[in-house]
Every structure is written in C-alpha cells, then in structure tokens.
Amino acid sequence: MQEYINKIICGNCAEVMAKMPDNCVDLVVTSPPYADNRKNTYGGVSPDRYVEWFLPVSGEILRILKNTGTFILNIKEKVVGGERSCYVLELILEMRKQGWLWTEEFIWHKKNCFPGKWSNRFRDSWERCLQFNKNKSFAMYQDAVKVPIGSWAKSRLKNLSDTDLIRDETKNNSGFGKKVANWLNKETVYPTNVLYLPTECSNKNHSAAFPEELPSWFIKLFTRENETVLDPFVGSGTSAVAAKKLGRNYIGVDIIREYCDLSESNLKKSEHEREQCHQYGLTTQEAN
C-alpha cells in the first residue's frame, strides 16, 4: 500500500485500484466526468451508457474503502431532449444493488454561478455531492465543520419565552421538536447539508476544477490526520492539495498525463506556499 501513498498515478482508475489491497482508504472524494462532457479528454460517456461505465469504478472503490470509510461523489444531471436525464438516479439505484448504502445527499450551492436561461429552464446553480457508505456505522467528525451561530441569535435569544425553555414539540406531531434555550451561549452550531461555496474562477488549466473548500469540508468531516484520501479522477489535484494541507495522506489517479503533471505542479506550488507561510508565521488563509 505504501507505494500508493502521497502519489499521483497516471492510469485508468479502475485498473489502478484493482491492484490496491482491500479496506485501505478512509475517504474517497471525487468529481468524475459528467455524462457527455469533456469529449476530447475523457471520451464523452453518453447518459445512456454512464451507469455501465461507472459501476466498475464504484465496485473497486467499494472493495478498497475501509468499513468505516465514506465515498463522496460530486455529480450532476444534464438535460437531454428538453428534459432532465435520469442517469444520476439510475446510478444511485445500481450502486445500492452493488452493496452501497446511499447515506446522505449534500447540495453544493454555487453562490457565484453565472446567470443564464434557456427556452424552458434556468441555469443550474447547484450540484449533488452524494454520500455512500459500506455500513451504517462510519467515521464522522461533525464538530470539525461547525459554523458560527449567526446574527439571528442576538435578537432571538435575547428574551426567551416559557416555551423556549422546554422542548417544544411541533404542532403536526411529527416527532421533531426544539428547545431554543439550548442555543444560549453557543458560538458555533452544526451546519446544514447545503454547502454555499463559490465555483473555482481562477484558471487551473482544467475544464472542471472544483473549489478547494469543497473536498476540504468533506475531508475534515470524515477523516482525521494521517488518514488516507483518494481521488480516482484527480484532475488538477484539488482534493490532493486539500488533503495534504489538512495533514492527510493523498492518492490521486487520472488517465490523462497532462492532468497528472498539473496535479504534481499544484502540489509543489502548495508546498512552496506553505513553506513561505511558515517562514513568515502566517496561515495559508492569512496569506491569501
């Protein structure tokens, strides 16, 4: 396994993963080519063949992922013949048959999405981040992704009613209730499953680079330091860079040599920036 750790490997990801041992990866986070996209690089898999194309990949991920591990798949549908293609939903159903649990769905809201419209719809400003697991019990570190409580607390918690001091059941008897007083003196709270992150605007020499904050969020949520993160469609190396910055091991695979070289370059650039920050006593965020 050591020959794969902290390496960018050029090759077909299913074939590369087939040589890796069972239960050796803590997190897989990736954004594969979407249906019928990037024809000049990945071959442009059509929507009606996408499930067949992807299942060998997800099968290998199922084998090499640890029993406590998580697989995050960033993917979105496309419009075919004036209606939404069902290839993502079909893939979810087939992956469940393959042995996966479809545990959760996160929505990446691209808050700086360029506006636009078509004759029968508007431009998408979101993408799916599907969570799959091998077991119902998996590693998850929710405190690592807490967010500031927000300005609403200043006014809402200023004067609590008698109802706010107890667990107030919902009026429709749904079983869900809340005790508003629980939020007193809290500075951070757990986030929702909607991630408000801008798209990647800087030129990474890749047609579909996602922002570093996206894999970073999942890496913090599902792994600890020195654990291993795999991206089988590593592209420009964003997930590998994020893993390295957070003290995790990375494995990146891509079938395009140009992208493997680009990933290596971005990893070296990230390391150089880290060394400069350390020299001047800054964090990477402060330097940016």
C-alpha positions in Angstrom: 0.0 0.0 0.0 2.9 2.3 0.8 3.7 2.7 -2.9 0.4 4.5 -3.5 0.6 6.9 -0.6 1.1 10.6 -1.4 1.4 9.8 -5.1 -0.3 11.0 -8.3 -0.7 7.9 -10.5 -1.4 8.1 -14.3 -3.7 5.4 -15.5 -7.2 4.0 -15.7 -8.5 4.4 -12.1 -10.4 1.1 -12.1 -7.2 -0.7 -13.2 -5.1 1.1 -10.6 -7.5 0.5 -7.8 -7.7 -3.2 -8.8 -4.1 -3.6 -7.6 -4.7 -1.9 -4.3 -5.4 -4.0 -1.1 -8.9 -4.3 0.4 -10.1 -1.8 3.1 -7.1 0.6 2.7 -8.7 4.0 2.1 -10.5 6.2 4.6 -12.3 8.6 2.2 -12.9 8.8 -1.5 -13.9 12.2 -2.7 -14.1 12.8 -6.5 -15.9 14.5 -9.3 -15.8 12.2 -12.4 -16.6 13.5 -15.9 -20.3 14.0 -16.2 -22.2 12.4 -19.0 -21.3 13.5 -22.5 -18.8 16.1 -21.2 -15.1 16.6 -22.0 -15.2 14.5 -25.2 -11.7 15.5 -26.1 -10.2 14.1 -22.9 -12.4 11.5 -21.1 -14.2 10.2 -24.1 -17.6 11.8 -23.5 -19.6 9.0 -22.0 -23.3 9.3 -23.1 -26.0 9.4 -20.5 -27.4 6.0 -21.6 -24.0 4.4 -21.0 -22.9 6.2 -17.9 -24.1 3.7 -15.3 -22.4 0.8 -17.2 -19.2 2.9 -17.5 -19.1 3.9 -13.8 -20.1 0.7 -12.0 -16.6 -0.9 -12.4 -15.1 2.2 -10.7 -17.6 2.2 -7.8 -17.1 -1.6 -7.4 -13.3 -1.1 -6.9 -14.0 1.8 -4.5 -16.4 -0.4 -2.5 -13.6 -3.0 -2.2 -10.7 -0.7 -1.1 -12.7 1.6 1.1 -12.5 0.8 4.8 -15.6 -0.4 6.6 -15.8 2.9 8.5 -15.0 5.0 5.3 -17.1 7.3 3.1 -17.4 7.8 -0.6 -18.4 11.4 -1.7 -19.5 11.6 -5.4 -19.8 15.1 -6.9 -22.0 14.7 -9.9 -25.0 16.4 -11.7 -27.6 15.6 -14.3 -27.8 17.1 -17.7 -30.7 18.0 -20.0 -31.3 15.6 -22.9 -34.1 16.3 -25.4 -35.6 19.0 -23.3 -35.9 17.0 -20.1 -33.7 16.0 -17.2 -31.7 12.9 -17.8 -32.1 10.2 -15.1 -28.6 8.8 -15.3 -27.6 10.0 -11.8 -30.8 8.5 -10.2 -30.2 5.2 -12.2 -26.6 5.2 -11.0 -27.7 5.6 -7.3 -30.1 2.6 -7.7 -27.5 0.4 -9.3 -24.9 1.3 -6.7 -27.3 0.3 -4.0 -27.6 -3.1 -5.7 -23.8 -3.2 -5.8 -23.7 -3.1 -2.0 -23.6 0.6 -1.2 -25.7 2.5 1.3 -26.9 5.9 0.0 -26.5 7.6 3.3 -26.9 11.3 2.6 -27.1 13.9 -0.1 -25.3 17.2 0.2 -26.1 20.1 -2.1 -23.3 22.3 -3.3 -24.9 25.7 -4.0 -22.5 27.6 -6.3 -23.2 31.1 -5.0 -21.3 32.9 -7.8 -22.9 30.9 -10.6 -23.0 32.9 -13.9 -26.7 33.7 -14.7 -28.5 32.5 -17.8 -31.6 30.8 -19.2 -32.9 28.5 -21.9 -36.3 28.5 -23.5 -37.7 26.1 -20.9 -35.5 26.4 -17.8 -32.9 28.4 -15.9 -29.3 27.8 -15.3 -28.3 25.4 -12.6 -26.6 26.9 -9.5 -26.2 23.6 -7.6 -24.6 20.2 -7.9 -25.1 17.0 -5.9 -22.5 15.6 -3.5 -23.8 12.1 -2.8 -22.6 10.2 0.3 -22.2 6.5 0.1 -21.0 4.1 2.8 -20.4 0.4 3.3 -22.0 0.3 6.8 -24.5 2.4 8.8 -21.7 2.9 11.3 -19.0 5.1 9.8 -16.4 7.6 10.9 -17.8 11.1 11.1 -16.4 14.2 13.0 -19.2 16.7 13.0 -17.5 19.1 15.4 -14.8 19.7 12.8 -17.2 21.5 10.4 -19.2 23.7 12.9 -20.1 27.2 11.7 -20.7 30.5 13.5 -24.1 30.6 15.0 -25.0 33.7 13.1 -26.5 37.1 13.9 -30.1 35.7 14.3 -29.1 34.5 17.8 -28.6 38.1 19.1 -32.3 39.0 18.8 -33.9 35.6 19.0 -32.2 34.5 22.3 -32.4 37.9 24.0 -35.8 37.3 25.6 -36.8 33.7 25.9 -40.4 32.7 26.5 -41.6 29.8 28.7 -42.0 27.7 25.6 -38.4 28.4 24.6 -37.2 26.9 27.9 -38.6 23.4 27.2 -38.6 21.0 24.3 -41.4 22.3 22.2 -42.9 19.6 20.0 -44.1 20.5 16.5 -47.8 21.2 16.1 -48.2 18.5 13.5 -46.9 15.8 15.9 -44.0 14.9 13.5 -41.8 13.9 16.4 -39.4 16.7 15.8 -39.1 19.4 18.4 -36.7 22.0 19.6 -35.6 23.7 22.8 -34.5 27.2 21.9 -32.6 27.7 25.2 -30.1 25.1 24.0 -28.5 27.7 21.8 -27.7 30.1 24.7 -24.0 30.9 25.0 -23.2 28.9 21.9 -20.8 30.5 19.3 -20.9 27.7 16.8 -23.5 25.2 15.6 -23.7 22.3 13.2 -24.2 23.2 9.5 -27.0 22.1 7.2 -26.4 19.7 4.2 -26.3 22.7 1.8 -22.8 24.0 1.2 -22.6 27.6 0.0 -19.3 27.6 -1.9 -18.3 29.7 -4.9 -17.2 28.0 -8.1 -13.5 27.9 -9.0 -12.8 31.1 -11.0 -9.1 31.0 -11.2 -7.5 29.3 -14.2 -6.3 25.9 -13.2 -5.8 24.7 -16.7 -8.6 22.2 -16.2 -12.1 22.4 -17.6 -14.0 21.5 -14.3 -11.9 22.2 -11.3 -13.9 22.4 -8.1 -13.0 24.8 -5.3 -10.6 23.6 -2.7 -13.1 24.3 0.1 -15.4 21.5 -1.3 -13.1 18.5 -0.7 -11.6 20.2 2.4 -15.0 20.3 4.0 -15.6 16.5 3.5 -12.0 15.7 4.5 -12.5 17.4 7.8 -15.9 15.8 8.3 -14.9 12.2 7.6 -11.2 11.8 8.4 -8.5 12.6 10.9 -4.9 13.5 10.4 -2.7 10.8 8.8 -5.7 9.0 7.3 -5.9 8.4 3.5 -7.9 10.3 0.9 -8.3 9.0 -2.6 -9.5 10.9 -5.7 -9.7 8.5 -8.7 -10.4 11.4 -11.1 -7.9 13.8 -9.6 -7.8 16.3 -12.5 -5.9 19.4 -11.4 -5.2 17.9 -8.0 -7.5 20.0 -5.8 -8.5 17.2 -3.5 -4.9 16.0 -3.1 -3.8 19.6 -2.3 -6.6 19.9 0.3 -5.7 16.5 1.9 -2.0 17.5 2.1 -2.8 20.9 3.7 -5.0 19.2 6.3 -2.3 16.6 7.3 -3.9 13.6 5.5 -2.3 11.2 3.0 -3.5 11.5 -0.5 -3.7 9.2 -3.6 -4.6 10.8 -6.9 -5.3 8.9 -10.1 -6.0 10.3 -13.6 -6.0 8.8 -17.0 -4.7 12.0 -18.7 -1.0 12.6 -18.4 -1.4 16.3 -18.7 -3.7 16.4 -15.6 -1.3 14.2 -13.6 1.5 16.6 -14.4 -0.8 19.5 -13.5 -1.6 17.9 -10.1 2.0 17.4 -9.3 2.7 21.0 -10.2 -0.2 22.3 -8.0 1.0 20.1 -5.1 4.5 21.6 -5.4 3.1 25.1 -5.6 1.0 24.4 -2.5 4.0 23.1 -0.6 6.0 26.2 -1.6 3.2 28.5 -0.3 3.1 26.5 2.9 6.8 26.9 3.5 6.5 30.7 2.8 3.7 31.0 5.3 5.7 29.1 7.9 8.6 31.4 7.3 6.6 34.5 7.9 4.4 33.0 10.7 1.2 33.1 8.6 -1.5 30.6 8.0 -2.4 29.8 4.3 -5.7 31.6 4.8 -4.0 34.7 6.1 -1.5 34.7 3.2 -4.4 34.6 0.7 
